[in-house]
Structure formats: structure tokens, C-alpha cells
Amino acid sequence: MNKPFDKIKLHGFNNLTKSLSFSIYDICYAKTEQQRKEYIEYIDEQYSADRLTDILGEVVDIIGANILNVARQDYDPQGASVTILISEEPVDEQSFDSEETPGPLPESVVAHLDKSHICVHTYPESHPHDGICTFRADIEVSTCGIISPLKALNFLIHSLESDVVTIDYRVRGFTRDVNGVKHYIDHAINSIQNYMTDDTKELYQMMDVNVYQENLFHTKMMLKETDLNTYLFGVTTDELEESEQEEIRERLNREIQEIFYGRNLPEA
């Protein structure tokens, strides 16, 4: 296990780059071709470049950073991207916390980012035959300095509903102390899971793949239990026969399992 880090007296600026990137997948079932088209239209409206800019702008405001520049784009036929360059506000030493603990919930987020960026890209799509629709949002928070973007993770997970989440965290580069000694990480970390609240851990099945010597951490999350109605678009379970409900559950479960494990399952 990593030992806690003593406070390092640095020579100049902290040059470490800390990058948190994750993909969030939301899966649903749309029975007809028209419903699948309406699902794509719904996602494009809900997650347009303008709305994503507003969402990320709120995140930037909540974590106490300043927006320097915004680039955004809606794509044809679907999808959108937003990138925001950020500069830090002065860091309150009492509010800075490098402990390997969950960050605050959306109602109470207080954090700071150094010179960095936040970006999001969306990828809505649908299966041509079996009614499965999948929406993926890729988000990256990258900082330079003493602040770890992991403190924003708890807020982001609680702000976006998701069935599968894959998370990567990496510390790159090095910084020097006053004696000229290089430091390749400046905070203790054993698992990304330690930055999540207990309620999140109860909701999701989780799996880690960590390469400690490379300061590279990876966590996969898959929702444990769900109500079929939350997966249906344009229809409810009341309108479906029990046999059809079971077939849809099998299709949804297969899609979730394949995304979580990153490979296609053999046909039954």
C-alpha cells in the first residue's frame, strides 16, 4: 500500500499533470425504428453543445476555477463536443485536501483547479435490428499542480445517471523539491474507488486494474440492479407481454456485460 505523503517543499511550480478521464454509458431499449430515431433526437437535444457548455460551466463554477476559453461543436448526424480551458483561483490551504477520500456531493462541492481543461464528447447510437440504444459521454478533467481532479469524481458520478462507467486516472511528469529531487506523484492513492461514497459502491459492481509503478489507475463500474421501465424509451412494461419483457432484459444485460468487459459475448 502507498504510504501517506509528507508535505513536499517544492522548487518553483508543481509540474505534475493529473488526468482523470472516464466514459459513461447509458443503455436503453427503443422498440421501433421511429422510437430509435426519436431517442437519438432526444439525446441530441438533451446533450447539445450549448447544454453541455452550461453543464461544464456549472462544474467549473462549483470547483472554483475560471473559464479562459470555450470551444464547442454539434455534429451531423449526431453527437457534440465541448472543451473548456481553465485557470485556477487562489487555493485556500485549509480547503485543500489530498486525502484518499471521496470528494463532496453536488450540493456541497468546494474545490479548485490549476491551469487545466475540461472536455466532453458524446456518442449516441442505436443497434440497427434489436432495439438497443447506447449513449456514451467521454469526459476528461486534467490539471497541472497540486490539485487532483479525483476530488471532482464524486460530483460527476452523482450528476450523471449511468449503467456502465470506465475511469482512468494517471499522474504524469515530475516535479522537483528544493533539494532538486524529482517526485513523480505527490499524493497517496491505492484505488479510484476510495474517492467514491459508500452509496455509489453499493449501487455498482466494481473492478480495478492498477499499475502502481506507472501511477496508472483504472476502475470499471456496472450498475447492479435496475428497473426495466428505466431502460424503455417510448413504451412501458404495462404494454409488453412477460415473454417480451424477458427478451428485452436479456438484450440489455448482454449489452451492459459486453461494454463492462470490453468484448463481445458468444451467441447463445
SULFENPE-V412310 format. One record per backbone hydrogen bond with DSSP energy under -0.5 kcal/mol. CO is the residue of the C=O (numbers start at 0). NH is the residue of the N-H. Records with the same first field share a line. If there is no record, write none. Layout:
CO->NH + NH
This chain:
7->9
8->177
9->11
12->14
15->17 + 144
16->18 + 171
17->142
18->20 + 169
19->140
20->167
21->138
22->165
23->136
24->162 + 163
25->134
27->132
28->232
31->35
32->36
33->37
34->38
35->39
36->40
37->41
38->42
39->43
40->44
41->45
42->46
44->47
47->51
48->52
49->53
50->54
51->55
52->56
53->57
54->58
55->59
56->60
57->61
58->62
59->64
60->63
61->110
63->88
65->86
68->84
70->82
72->80
78->74
79->121
80->72
81->119
82->70
83->117
84->67 + 68
85->115
86->65
89->91
90->92
91->94 + 95
98->100
104->107
105->108
114->143
115->85
116->141
117->83
118->139
119->81
120->137
122->135
124->133
126->130
130->29
131->126
132->27
133->124 + 135
134->25
135->122
136->23 + 138
137->120
138->21
139->118
140->19
141->116
142->17
147->150
148->151
149->152 + 153
151->155
152->156
153->157
154->158
155->159
162->222
163->24
164->220
165->22
166->218
167->20
168->216
169->18 + 171
171->16
174->182
175->10
176->179
180->176
182->174
190->193
191->194
192->195
194->102
196->200
197->201
198->202
199->203
202->223
204->221
206->219
209->211
210->213 + 215
211->214
214->170
215->210
216->168
217->208
218->166
219->206
220->164
221->204
226->229
227->230 + 231
228->231
230->28
231->233
235->238
236->239
240->244
241->245
242->246
243->247
244->248
245->249
246->250
247->251
248->252
249->253
250->254
251->255
252->256
253->257
254->258
255->259
256->260
257->261 + 262
